[in-house]
Amino acid sequence: MQVIEQAHIDNVLNFESLLTAMQQGFARDFGMPKRNVYELDNSDLNHDSFAVLPAWNDHVIGVKAFTYFPKNSQAGYESLYSKIMLFSREHGEPLALVDGTRITLWRTAAVSALASHYLSRENSKHLVFFGSGNLAEYMVRAHLAVRNFKRVTLIARNQEKLLALQSRLQGAFTEVEFVIGQSNEATIYSADVISCATCCATPLFDGNWLKSGTHVDLIGNHHSDARECDTATITRSRVYVDSKANVLSEAGELLIPIKEGVFNEQQLCAELAELAKANIYARINEIDITVFKSVGTALSDLIAAYHVYQSL
């Protein structure tokens, strides 16, 4: 059995090949029970949790397990630790133990970019990105792999992290202009694609500021009482998700409008697997606003981890 660490993952992965693997993986038959997240403490002051995410296809079986201890930084530890175990689908023998923390960064960004490939306008030139955490650089790089953006506006509360992110991206993509901006009507209206990867519990912008044809990507929140976008964004949009079961269990972006009585499950246009199986440009016209909400799937972990394993 192989043990695959972060350094090897970064050495072998690129978004071009990973996007192809994601499209093919979501298009084929797979099994994916609802993921299980367990709260380890009933106290309102402690949100330590443990999660198990199983999935399989005709090649491989996988399960990701992760711990989330939000107060870990106070003791010098990471807040999240994750491992993915791969087994052969043919005989069930263990194949590899893969670093799930790094896989999660790559696969989350790839899933968002794949959805944008199907849903954002092909002539999109301006990306507005919210966030400065570990995911931020992966997300921007993934979106640049599917659209020829000329300008990227970066927005976050942590200015030190934001400046470092801007510097790294500008050095890597000299033909793109990276600017630090603010969430206001002018910035949001000028965006062709808006991608959000934050831990913010309240909407990042006013949905009435969105112009026709904008694509909105939401991946930061997975709590039923929090959301990165407001109700106006949802009611103005054609809404797509990575997994109906997971999103309708965890994502306040949809659960809050549903509770308000202005949106319902039947209004969801498609899951990512349906887009991948059709594998055609899914935007109906140039004026629809589209939203892709993702909370993460075991299948995307499986696809990315197996893609890395095949490089050995």
Rosetta blueprint (number, residue, H / E / L):
1 M L
2 Q E
3 V E
4 I E
5 E L
6 Q H
7 A H
8 H H
9 I H
10 D H
11 N H
12 V H
13 L L
14 N L
15 F H
16 E H
17 S H
18 L H
19 L H
20 T H
21 A H
22 M H
23 Q H
24 Q H
25 G H
26 F H
27 A H
28 R L
29 D L
30 F L
31 G E
32 M L
33 P L
34 K L
35 R L
36 N E
37 V E
38 Y E
39 E E
40 L L
41 D L
42 N L
43 S L
44 D L
45 L L
46 N L
47 H L
48 D L
49 S E
50 F E
51 A E
52 V E
53 L E
54 P E
55 A E
56 W E
57 N L
58 D L
59 H L
60 V E
61 I E
62 G E
63 V E
64 K E
65 A E
66 F E
67 T E
68 Y E
69 F L
70 P L
71 K L
72 N H
73 S H
74 Q H
75 A H
76 G L
77 Y L
78 E L
79 S L
80 L E
81 Y E
82 S E
83 K E
84 I E
85 M E
86 L E
87 F E
88 S E
89 R L
90 E L
91 H L
92 G L
93 E L
94 P E
95 L E
96 A E
97 L E
98 V E
99 D E
100 G H
101 T H
102 R H
103 I H
104 T H
105 L H
106 W H
107 R H
108 T H
109 A H
110 A H
111 V H
112 S H
113 A H
114 L H
115 A H
116 S H
117 H H
118 Y H
119 L H
120 S L
121 R L
122 E L
123 N L
124 S L
125 K L
126 H E
127 L E
128 V E
129 F E
130 F E
131 G L
132 S L
133 G L
134 N L
135 L L
136 A H
137 E H
138 Y H
139 M H
140 V H
141 R H
142 A H
143 H H
144 L H
145 A L
146 V L
147 R L
148 N L
149 F L
150 K L
151 R E
152 V E
153 T E
154 L E
155 I E
156 A L
157 R L
158 N L
159 Q H
160 E H
161 K H
162 L H
163 L H
164 A H
165 L H
166 Q H
167 S H
168 R H
169 L H
170 Q H
171 G H
172 A H
173 F L
174 T L
175 E L
176 V L
177 E E
178 F E
179 V E
180 I E
181 G L
182 Q L
183 S L
184 N L
185 E H
186 A H
187 T H
188 I H
189 Y H
190 S H
191 A L
192 D L
193 V E
194 I E
195 S E
196 C E
197 A L
198 T L
199 C L
200 C L
201 A L
202 T L
203 P L
204 L L
205 F L
206 D L
207 G H
208 N H
209 W H
210 L L
211 K L
212 S L
213 G L
214 T L
215 H E
216 V E
217 D E
218 L E
219 I L
220 G L
221 N L
222 H L
223 H L
224 S L
225 D L
226 A L
227 R L
228 E L
229 C L
230 D L
231 T H
232 A H
233 T H
234 I H
235 T H
236 R L
237 S E
238 R E
239 V E
240 Y E
241 V E
242 D L
243 S L
244 K H
245 A H
246 N H
247 V H
248 L H
249 S H
250 E H
251 A L
252 G H
253 E H
254 L H
255 L H
256 I H
257 P H
258 I H
259 K H
260 E H
261 G L
262 V L
263 F L
264 N L
265 E H
266 Q H
267 Q H
268 L E
269 C E
270 A E
271 E E
272 L H
273 A H
274 E H
275 L H
276 A H
277 K H
278 A H
279 N L
280 I L
281 Y L
282 A L
283 R L
284 I L
285 N L
286 E L
287 I L
288 D L
289 I E
290 T E
291 V E
292 F E
293 K E
294 S L
295 V L
296 G L
297 T L
298 A H
299 L H
300 S H
301 D H
302 L H
303 I H
304 A H
305 A H
306 Y H
307 H H
308 V H
309 Y H
310 Q L
311 S L
312 L L
